[in-house]
Amino acid sequence: MTDKSSLRVGVIGLGTVGSGLVRTLQRNRDRIARNAGMPIDLVAVADINPDTFSRLDLAGIETTSDAGRIIRDERIDCVAELIGGTGIARDIVLDAFRAGKDVVTANKALLATHAEEIFRTAEQYHRKIHFEGAVGGGIPIIQSLYGGIGAATVTQIHAIINGTCNYILTAMEKQGRNFRDVLKEAQKLGYAEVDPTFDIEGHDAGHKIAILASIACNTAIDFKDVHLEGIRDITVDDIKFGKELGYTLKLLAIAKDYQDSIDVRVHPTFIPNENLLASVHGVHNAVYTCAPGLGAVMLYGRGAGDLPTGNAVASDLIQAARDKTARQPVSYRNFYEKRKPVRDMANIEGSYYLRCIVADQAGVLATISHILGEHNISVSSMMQTEAGKDGVCPIVFMTHNAREGNVKKALDKIARQDVVKARPKFIRLERIEEVTQF
């Protein structure tokens, strides 16, 4: 990269994010140049489907179906990898480093599953990789963790970082509709994929929280250690009962740093109605961080889409342009070198929502309460509804702090009781108390 008068960029992949990046660079060219300290010139684009070129104004920009031409092009300083996935995308990123080029990407799956190889190679070839678009769409959370709140020791992250799930849960809460119907609507509106498994089973949010936890907790995260649960089994009744008891249900991505170990997980979670995250609706995302001395900081915005994510990738190019004139050493060692153990879910302690479907007869409540007491689980509140025509009714408990392993053992024993007519259900609670003191 000898020419410092501009940052010359090649984009690989013109899907939703790639197209959004091209439009952002074209529409905001002057502002981007001012903030970058130099123009950012789009030199070439590559996509396996040549029909994509006609959707954009690419006059004066080289087009190709061969990603290798972008990587080999000596004019190009920085490669934007925007094809997604963990196969070809991995090769593109590694080859770009070897060719002496920096990289920007929005590929959370790649960074979460191949972190060690990606970041070690970047250091080996003295290159940089920027990945703001990988987490939270248009929310500038990566730059905030490295910069704006980079002086603080973030000990907790609670995040809503999957728009598909948040849209579904919001509609279930506000409209009282079941999961299947809302999912079909989300697919028609383009908020959910034809195969929504990646989103609704928690994998997408898991990739993102693995990246955030690596930065905030200064440790490598093995993605297989991230506990994942989705929203497929959530019912309208669960949401309604929780709301009546003062809680809102969200698919929450959580990271907690205990210094000697970390807690990284994704699952449906009840949070207090008054918490800011409870008011994050629809396809929007939010990341709520907490650090001693600093307290709580929440970033909120659109978590997906062509222009929000395209803007995030363009902001990475601005940073890459600044790096051209002042290349400082960079370390990504927290992504592969230092490792804190991830806590087993059985040892997690917290509060729980428990729902049991039981026969409407005397002694049921005493039986369940006795089993909970045997496993050191105390109840903070309880709700019981009228029995239906089938003679069964739900009983809902909210517990005080308890060890998760004990909760599961108690539910296993409760499930074996004759008066219990369905497998008991539990959902975790997070009260998200603000840490303010060192």
C-alpha positions as CSV (number, residue, x, y, z in Angstrom):
1,M,0.0,0.0,0.0
2,T,2.3,2.7,-1.2
3,D,-0.2,5.3,-2.4
4,K,-1.5,7.2,0.6
5,S,-3.7,9.6,-1.3
6,S,-6.7,7.3,-1.1
7,L,-7.9,4.0,0.1
8,R,-8.6,1.7,-2.8
9,V,-11.2,-1.0,-2.1
10,G,-12.3,-4.2,-3.7
11,V,-15.7,-5.7,-2.7
12,I,-16.3,-9.4,-2.9
13,G,-20.0,-10.2,-2.6
14,L,-22.9,-8.0,-3.8
15,G,-25.7,-9.5,-1.7
16,T,-27.7,-7.4,0.8
17,V,-24.6,-6.1,2.7
18,G,-22.4,-5.7,-0.3
19,S,-25.0,-3.7,-2.2
20,G,-25.6,-1.6,0.9
21,L,-21.9,-0.8,1.1
22,V,-21.7,0.2,-2.5
23,R,-24.7,2.6,-2.1
24,T,-23.3,4.0,1.1
25,L,-19.9,4.7,-0.5
26,Q,-21.5,6.4,-3.4
27,R,-24.2,8.5,-1.6
28,N,-21.9,9.7,1.2
29,R,-18.6,9.9,-0.6
30,D,-17.7,13.4,0.5
31,R,-18.5,12.9,4.1
32,I,-16.7,9.6,4.2
33,A,-13.6,11.2,2.7
34,R,-13.6,14.0,5.3
35,N,-13.9,11.5,8.2
36,A,-11.3,9.1,6.7
37,G,-8.8,11.9,5.8
38,M,-8.7,10.7,2.2
39,P,-11.1,9.5,-0.5
40,I,-12.2,5.9,-0.4
41,D,-12.3,4.7,-4.0
42,L,-14.2,1.6,-5.0
43,V,-11.9,0.0,-7.6
44,A,-13.5,-3.4,-8.3
45,V,-16.4,-5.7,-7.3
46,A,-16.8,-9.4,-7.6
47,D,-19.8,-11.6,-7.5
48,I,-20.5,-15.1,-8.7
49,N,-23.8,-14.0,-10.2
50,P,-23.1,-11.3,-12.9
51,D,-26.8,-10.3,-12.8
52,T,-26.1,-8.5,-9.6
53,F,-24.0,-5.9,-11.4
54,S,-27.1,-4.4,-13.2
55,R,-28.8,-3.6,-9.9
56,L,-26.1,-1.0,-9.0
57,D,-24.5,2.0,-10.6
58,L,-21.0,0.6,-11.3
59,A,-19.9,2.9,-14.0
60,G,-16.1,3.1,-13.9
61,I,-15.8,0.2,-11.5
62,E,-14.3,-3.1,-12.6
63,T,-16.6,-6.1,-12.3
64,T,-15.7,-9.8,-12.2
65,S,-17.0,-13.1,-11.1
66,D,-13.4,-14.1,-10.0
67,A,-12.7,-13.1,-6.3
68,G,-9.1,-14.0,-6.9
69,R,-8.7,-11.0,-9.3
70,I,-9.7,-8.7,-6.4
71,I,-7.1,-10.3,-4.1
72,R,-4.3,-10.2,-6.8
73,D,-5.0,-6.6,-7.9
74,E,-2.0,-4.6,-6.8
75,R,-4.0,-1.4,-6.9
76,I,-6.3,-2.5,-4.1
77,D,-5.4,-1.8,-0.5
78,C,-8.3,-3.3,1.3
79,V,-10.7,-6.2,0.6
80,A,-14.3,-6.2,1.8
81,E,-15.4,-9.8,2.2
82,L,-19.2,-9.8,2.2
83,I,-20.1,-13.3,0.8
84,G,-20.7,-14.8,4.2
85,G,-20.2,-18.5,5.3
86,T,-17.1,-20.2,6.6
87,G,-15.7,-21.9,3.5
88,I,-14.8,-19.7,0.6
89,A,-15.0,-16.6,2.8
90,R,-12.2,-18.0,5.0
91,D,-9.9,-18.6,2.0
92,I,-10.6,-15.0,0.7
93,V,-9.7,-13.4,4.1
94,L,-6.5,-15.4,4.6
95,D,-5.4,-14.9,1.0
96,A,-6.0,-11.2,1.3
97,F,-3.7,-11.0,4.3
98,R,-1.0,-13.0,2.4
99,A,-1.4,-10.6,-0.5
100,G,-0.6,-7.6,1.8
101,K,-4.2,-6.3,2.0
102,D,-6.3,-5.4,5.0
103,V,-9.8,-6.8,5.3
104,V,-13.2,-5.6,6.4
105,T,-16.0,-8.1,6.9
106,A,-19.5,-8.5,8.3
107,N,-19.1,-12.3,8.6
108,K,-19.9,-13.2,12.3
109,A,-19.9,-17.0,11.6
110,L,-16.4,-16.9,10.2
111,L,-15.0,-14.8,13.1
112,A,-16.7,-16.9,15.7
113,T,-15.7,-20.3,14.3
114,H,-12.2,-19.6,12.8
115,A,-11.1,-16.8,15.2
116,E,-7.7,-18.3,16.0
117,E,-6.6,-18.8,12.4
118,I,-8.0,-15.5,11.2
119,F,-6.5,-13.2,13.8
120,R,-3.2,-15.1,14.1
121,T,-2.8,-14.8,10.3
122,A,-3.6,-11.1,10.4
123,E,-0.8,-10.5,13.0
124,Q,1.6,-12.8,11.1
125,Y,1.3,-10.6,7.9
126,H,1.0,-7.3,9.8
127,R,-2.5,-6.7,8.5
128,K,-5.6,-5.5,10.1
129,I,-9.2,-6.8,10.0
130,H,-12.2,-4.7,10.9
131,F,-15.6,-6.3,11.6
132,E,-18.1,-3.7,12.9
133,G,-20.8,-5.1,10.6
134,A,-20.5,-8.6,12.1
135,V,-22.5,-7.7,15.2
136,G,-25.6,-5.5,15.6
137,G,-25.9,-4.2,12.0
138,G,-25.8,-0.4,12.3
139,I,-25.0,-0.4,16.0
140,P,-21.3,0.7,16.5
141,I,-20.6,-1.8,19.3
142,I,-17.2,-3.1,18.2
143,Q,-15.7,0.3,17.9
144,S,-17.3,1.3,21.2
145,L,-15.7,-1.7,23.0
146,Y,-12.3,-0.9,21.5
147,G,-12.7,2.9,21.7
148,G,-15.5,4.8,23.4
149,I,-15.7,2.5,26.4
150,G,-12.4,0.9,25.8
151,A,-10.9,2.3,29.1
152,A,-13.6,0.5,31.1
153,T,-13.6,-3.1,32.3
154,V,-16.8,-4.4,30.9
155,T,-18.0,-7.2,33.2
156,Q,-21.4,-7.9,31.7
157,I,-23.1,-7.8,28.3
158,H,-26.8,-8.4,27.8
159,A,-27.8,-8.1,24.2
160,I,-30.7,-8.4,21.8
161,I,-28.8,-9.2,18.6
162,N,-31.1,-11.2,16.4
163,G,-33.8,-9.2,14.7
164,T,-35.8,-12.2,13.5
165,C,-36.3,-13.5,17.1
166,N,-37.0,-10.1,18.5
167,Y,-39.7,-9.5,15.8
168,I,-41.3,-12.8,16.6
169,L,-41.3,-12.4,20.3
170,T,-42.6,-8.8,20.0
171,A,-45.5,-9.9,17.9
172,M,-46.4,-12.7,20.2
173,E,-46.3,-10.3,23.2
174,K,-48.3,-7.5,21.6
175,Q,-50.7,-9.4,19.4
176,G,-51.1,-12.7,21.4
177,R,-50.3,-14.8,18.3
178,N,-48.6,-18.1,18.3
179,F,-45.0,-18.8,17.2
180,R,-45.7,-20.6,14.0
181,D,-48.1,-17.9,12.6
182,V,-45.7,-15.1,13.4
183,L,-42.8,-16.9,11.9
184,K,-44.7,-17.3,8.6
185,E,-45.4,-13.6,8.6
186,A,-41.7,-12.8,9.3
187,Q,-40.7,-14.9,6.3
188,K,-43.2,-13.2,4.0
189,L,-41.9,-9.8,5.2
190,G,-38.2,-10.8,4.7
191,Y,-37.4,-10.7,8.4
192,A,-36.8,-14.5,8.5
193,E,-35.1,-16.8,6.1
194,V,-36.9,-19.7,4.2
195,D,-35.0,-21.9,6.6
196,P,-35.0,-19.9,9.8
197,T,-33.1,-22.4,11.9
198,F,-29.9,-20.4,12.1
199,D,-31.8,-17.5,13.7
200,I,-34.5,-19.1,15.8
201,E,-32.2,-21.7,17.4
202,G,-29.8,-19.1,18.6
203,H,-26.8,-19.7,16.3
204,D,-26.7,-16.2,14.9
205,A,-26.8,-14.6,18.3
206,G,-24.3,-17.1,19.5
207,H,-21.7,-16.1,16.9
208,K,-22.2,-12.5,17.8
209,I,-21.9,-12.8,21.6
210,A,-18.8,-15.0,21.1
211,I,-17.2,-12.0,19.3
212,L,-18.3,-9.5,21.9
213,A,-17.2,-11.7,24.8
214,S,-13.7,-12.1,23.3
215,I,-13.2,-8.4,23.2
216,A,-14.9,-7.4,26.4
217,C,-13.5,-10.4,28.5
218,N,-10.1,-10.4,26.8
219,T,-10.2,-14.1,26.1
220,A,-10.5,-16.6,23.3
221,I,-14.0,-18.2,23.0
222,D,-14.4,-21.6,21.5
223,F,-17.8,-21.4,19.8
224,K,-18.8,-24.9,20.9
225,D,-18.7,-23.7,24.5
226,V,-21.4,-21.1,23.9
227,H,-24.7,-22.4,25.3
228,L,-27.4,-22.0,22.7
229,E,-31.2,-22.2,23.1
230,G,-33.8,-20.8,20.7
231,I,-37.4,-19.6,20.8
232,R,-39.2,-22.4,19.0
233,D,-40.8,-23.8,22.2
234,I,-41.9,-20.4,23.6
235,T,-45.7,-20.1,23.9
236,V,-48.0,-17.1,24.2
237,D,-48.9,-18.3,27.7
238,D,-45.3,-18.1,28.8
239,I,-45.1,-14.5,27.6
240,K,-48.4,-13.6,29.2
241,F,-47.7,-15.2,32.6
242,G,-44.3,-13.5,32.7
243,K,-45.8,-10.1,31.8
244,E,-48.3,-10.4,34.7
245,L,-45.4,-11.1,37.1
246,G,-43.5,-8.1,35.9
247,Y,-41.2,-9.5,33.2
248,T,-40.7,-9.3,29.4
249,L,-39.4,-12.2,27.4
250,K,-36.5,-11.7,25.0
251,L,-33.9,-13.9,23.3
252,L,-30.9,-12.6,25.2
253,A,-27.2,-13.1,24.4
254,I,-25.2,-12.9,27.7
255,A,-21.6,-12.6,28.6
256,K,-20.2,-12.2,32.1
257,D,-16.6,-11.9,33.2
258,Y,-15.8,-13.4,36.6
259,Q,-12.0,-12.9,36.1
260,D,-11.2,-16.5,36.7
261,S,-13.9,-17.8,34.3
262,I,-16.6,-16.5,31.9
263,D,-20.3,-17.1,31.2
264,V,-21.3,-17.0,27.6
265,R,-24.8,-18.1,26.5
266,V,-27.9,-17.4,24.4
267,H,-31.4,-18.3,25.5
268,P,-34.9,-17.0,26.0
269,T,-34.8,-14.8,29.1
270,F,-37.3,-12.9,31.3
271,I,-36.1,-9.4,32.1
272,P,-37.8,-6.8,34.3
273,N,-40.4,-4.7,32.4
274,E,-38.7,-1.5,33.5
275,N,-35.3,-2.4,32.1
276,L,-34.4,-0.6,28.9
277,L,-34.0,-3.8,27.0
278,A,-37.6,-4.7,27.6
279,S,-38.6,-1.7,25.3
280,V,-36.5,-3.0,22.3
281,H,-39.2,-4.1,19.9
282,G,-39.5,-5.5,16.4
283,V,-36.4,-6.0,14.3
284,H,-34.3,-3.6,16.4
285,N,-31.2,-4.7,18.3
286,A,-29.6,-3.4,21.5
287,V,-26.4,-4.1,23.4
288,Y,-26.4,-3.3,27.1
289,T,-23.0,-3.2,28.7
290,C,-22.0,-2.7,32.3
291,A,-18.7,-1.8,33.8
292,P,-17.6,-0.9,37.4
293,G,-17.1,2.9,37.6
294,L,-18.8,3.5,34.3
295,G,-22.1,1.8,34.9
296,A,-24.5,0.9,32.2
297,V,-24.2,1.9,28.5
298,M,-26.8,0.8,26.0
299,L,-26.5,1.1,22.2
300,Y,-29.7,0.7,20.2
301,G,-30.5,0.6,16.5
302,R,-31.4,-1.4,13.4
303,G,-29.6,-4.7,13.6
304,A,-29.8,-5.8,10.0
305,G,-30.5,-4.6,6.5
306,D,-28.5,-3.4,3.5
307,L,-27.9,0.2,4.5
308,P,-27.5,-0.2,8.3
309,T,-24.9,-3.0,7.9
310,G,-23.5,-1.3,4.8
311,N,-22.9,1.8,6.9
312,A,-21.1,-0.3,9.5
313,V,-18.8,-1.8,6.9
314,A,-18.2,1.7,5.4
315,S,-17.2,2.9,8.9
316,D,-14.6,0.1,9.0
317,L,-13.2,1.4,5.7
318,I,-12.9,4.8,7.3
319,Q,-10.8,3.2,10.0
320,A,-8.8,1.3,7.5
321,A,-8.0,4.6,5.7
322,R,-6.8,6.2,8.9
323,D,-4.6,3.2,9.5
324,K,-2.9,3.8,6.1
325,T,-1.2,7.0,7.3
326,A,-0.6,6.0,10.9
327,R,-0.1,2.2,11.0
328,Q,0.3,1.3,14.6
329,P,0.9,-2.2,15.9
330,V,-2.2,-4.2,16.6
331,S,-2.8,-7.3,18.7
332,Y,-5.7,-9.7,18.3
333,R,-4.2,-12.1,20.8
334,N,-7.4,-12.1,23.0
335,F,-9.0,-14.0,20.1
336,Y,-6.7,-16.9,20.2
337,E,-4.1,-16.9,22.9
338,K,-5.5,-16.2,26.4
339,R,-8.4,-18.5,27.5
340,K,-10.6,-18.4,30.5
341,P,-12.8,-21.4,31.2
342,V,-16.4,-21.2,30.3
343,R,-18.8,-22.0,33.2
344,D,-20.9,-25.1,32.8
345,M,-24.6,-24.2,32.7
346,A,-25.3,-26.6,35.6
347,N,-23.2,-24.3,37.9
348,I,-24.8,-21.1,36.8
349,E,-26.8,-19.4,39.5
350,G,-29.9,-17.3,38.9
351,S,-33.6,-16.9,39.2
352,Y,-36.1,-19.0,37.2
353,Y,-39.6,-19.0,35.8
354,L,-41.1,-22.5,36.3
355,R,-44.4,-23.6,34.7
356,C,-46.1,-26.9,35.6
357,I,-49.3,-28.3,34.1
358,V,-51.0,-30.1,36.9
359,A,-54.3,-31.9,37.9
360,D,-56.7,-29.6,39.7
361,Q,-56.7,-31.4,43.1
362,A,-55.7,-30.9,46.7
363,G,-52.1,-31.3,47.7
364,V,-50.5,-30.5,44.3
365,L,-49.0,-27.3,45.4
366,A,-47.6,-28.8,48.5
367,T,-46.1,-31.7,46.6
368,I,-44.3,-29.3,44.1
369,S,-43.2,-26.9,46.9
370,H,-41.7,-29.8,48.9
371,I,-39.7,-31.0,45.9
372,L,-38.4,-27.5,45.2
373,G,-37.4,-27.2,48.9
374,E,-35.5,-30.5,48.7
375,H,-33.3,-29.0,46.0
376,N,-32.7,-25.7,47.8
377,I,-35.0,-23.7,45.6
378,S,-37.1,-21.0,47.2
379,V,-40.1,-19.3,45.6
380,S,-40.4,-15.6,45.3
381,S,-43.9,-15.5,43.7
382,M,-46.5,-17.9,42.5
383,M,-49.5,-17.7,40.1
384,Q,-52.3,-20.3,39.5
385,T,-55.1,-20.0,37.0
386,E,-58.5,-21.7,36.9
387,A,-58.7,-25.3,35.7
388,G,-59.9,-25.9,32.2
389,K,-62.6,-28.4,31.1
390,D,-59.9,-31.1,31.1
391,G,-59.4,-30.6,34.8
392,V,-55.8,-29.4,34.5
393,C,-54.3,-26.0,35.1
394,P,-50.9,-24.3,35.0
395,I,-49.0,-23.2,38.1
396,V,-46.2,-20.7,37.6
397,F,-43.4,-20.1,40.1
398,M,-40.7,-17.4,40.1
399,T,-37.8,-18.5,42.2
400,H,-35.1,-16.8,44.2
401,N,-31.5,-17.4,43.3
402,A,-30.8,-21.1,42.7
403,R,-28.2,-23.3,41.1
404,E,-29.3,-24.4,37.6
405,G,-28.3,-28.0,38.2
406,N,-30.6,-28.1,41.2
407,V,-33.5,-26.6,39.2
408,K,-33.2,-29.3,36.5
409,K,-33.0,-32.1,39.0
410,A,-36.1,-30.7,40.8
411,L,-38.0,-30.5,37.5
412,D,-37.1,-34.1,36.6
413,K,-38.6,-35.2,39.9
414,I,-41.7,-33.1,39.5
415,A,-42.2,-34.5,36.0
416,R,-42.5,-38.0,37.5
417,Q,-45.4,-37.1,39.8
418,D,-48.8,-38.5,38.8
419,V,-50.5,-35.1,39.3
420,V,-48.2,-33.5,36.7
421,K,-49.6,-33.8,33.2
422,A,-46.8,-32.3,31.0
423,R,-43.1,-31.8,31.2
424,P,-42.4,-28.8,33.5
425,K,-40.9,-25.8,31.7
426,F,-38.3,-23.3,32.9
427,I,-37.1,-20.0,31.6
428,R,-34.2,-18.1,33.1
429,L,-34.5,-14.6,34.6
430,E,-31.9,-11.8,34.4
431,R,-32.5,-8.8,36.6
432,I,-29.5,-7.0,34.9
433,E,-28.5,-5.0,38.0
434,E,-26.2,-2.1,37.2
435,V,-22.6,-2.3,38.5
436,T,-21.3,1.1,39.4
437,Q,-18.5,0.6,41.9
438,F,-15.0,-0.6,41.4
